[in-house]
């Protein structure tokens, strides 16, 4: 179970880092949001994690809320 915690922490850190990098880019909000969503979806596909589009969107919203706080 401990390794699952490490994987979750790594996943969260990787996504947060990617989101921060994308949010600092000089693009419109909708373009940045689309890039974040695509990046998360690519990561999930690469690691064979199954989430639907709404779950990914909710995850991106949570990341965005965390970054803006």
Secondary structure, DSSP 4 states (H G I P E B T S, - for coil): -HHHHHHHHHHHHHHHHHHHHHHTSSS-HHHHHHHHHHHHHHHHHHTT----HHHHHHHHHHHHHHHH-
